[in-house]
Amino acid sequence: MSNSRFTRRGLLKTSAVGTAGLAMPMFFTSQANAFTNEPTGSTVTLGFNVPQSGPYADEGADELRAFQLAVEHLNGEGDGGMLSTFSSKTLDGTGILGKKVQFVTGDTQTKSDAARASAQSMIQKDGAVMISGGSSSGVAVAVQALCQEAGVIFMAGLTHSNDTTGKDKKANGFRHFFNAYMSAAALAPVLAQLYGNDRKVYSLTADYTWGWTQQESIKAATEAMGWTTINDVRTPLAATDFSSYIAPVLNSGADVLVLNHYGGNMVNSLTNAVQFGLRDKQVNGKNFEIVVPLYSELMAKGAGKNIAGIVGSQNWDWKLENEKGARYIGTNAFVQSFGAKYGFPPSQAAQTCYAQTLLYADAVNRGKSFNPCSVVEALEGFEFDGLGNGPTLYRKDDHQCFKDVVVVRGKENPENEFDLVEIVEVTPAEKVTYAPDNAMFAGGDLGACNPGA
């Protein structure tokens, strides 16, 4: 027998248990509402769902800082940040469609079940009309599916798995952050130039959707240039000590270790690898190298001197506009605002969450409606600039943003604790763009937007 109760926005009815063992919520709006959580007063509520605990908590904290800053700017507070550089000019500091923006937060705990529960609460109890956040792709995939069911928009935060806009894509979900395929496409030429075309790879991979697709992507890209993958070992997301996983690398015959780890996992596994002396070894007549396909300034800070010389990729870097020019306008405006408020530069996680909040608000304004289907229509195929990444497209086919990818390397002699990586190359968007039916993104169906009515 199903359980039902009235919420402030309509009737929630819990249906049968889904394939993941979770109750699959069904959402209905009241007859008076045209769509889920239609704002009827002078305010609109957004839900920010970030990891405030767990291995990705540092990234989550920076996401939350950016969300709060975006809300201030939308409401006309502070210096306005990237509102002035954004190519679309609908945002004027009067909120969204003239409604003051307020927000609620949740802790995903870097766990899919907890993330769904907190997102569900924000939608049902707090009337959130949009959910954003992430840091774990497992979380993003789970919450995106929930938002599709609920009839609200999901503006994904930091999520890098191919699956988010691949087999698990949804019409109500949009991703500004780049993905594993793009990282690999940008990294492969740089790795070949630095380390040659004859390398043997041992990889450690976080055992969930992001790790799987990151490993698949980097393997395909490096093997295409002549590298050989001799082993891939899956590691639990909850792991904190990777010593037992690093030890077998020593006698494996590999001369490159690829760490498909993020957040605290990467900090710990890289630290263990250095402790085991891997960076001082020579194998197959070559210096042993370590590659981290995706990492951030926050992770670099956690890794300390161990990050020196480590090559990886980023969605954005706070030095982009200063080093690469006006193509990346918006970067300095955001860095100035964020730095003035918090005392340090923003991470890539912060930038993508800030951008997503502005993009949602602008889509509502352009469509003149909070209806999710109006937002979908406004974002599909939307080309924009001025948010720090250069010219960007929100592709209609899969709701993935396409923009330049930054290849970075840990600095050998950083000048301060906030300048730990150097930009090696910025790969143009056209070199990391793929067809919508690419095999790594196959199996999903975008479907139709769900307004929840």
ABEGO torsion letter per residue (X at the ends): XBBBBBBAAEBBBBBBBBAAGBBBBBBBBBAABABBGBBABABBBBBBBBBABEAAAAAAAAAAAAAAAAAAAAAGBEAGEAAAABABAABAGAEBGGBBBBBBBBBAGGBAAAAAAAAAAAAAAAGBABBBEEGBAAAAAAAAAAAAAAGBBBBBBBBABAAAABAABBAABBBABBBAAAAAAAAAAAAAAAAEABBBBBBBBBBBAAAAAAAAAAAAAAAAAGBBBABBBBBBAABABAAAAAAAAAAAGBABBBBBBBEAAAAAAAAAAAAAGAAABBBGGBBBBBBBABBBAAAAAAAEAAABGBBBBBABBAAAAAAAEAAABGAAAAAAAAAAAAGBBBBAAAAAAAAAAAAAAAAAAAAGBABAAAAAAAABGBBBBGAGAEBBBBBAAAGBBBBBBBBBBBBABBABAABABBBABBBBAAAABBBAABAAABGBBAEBBBAGX
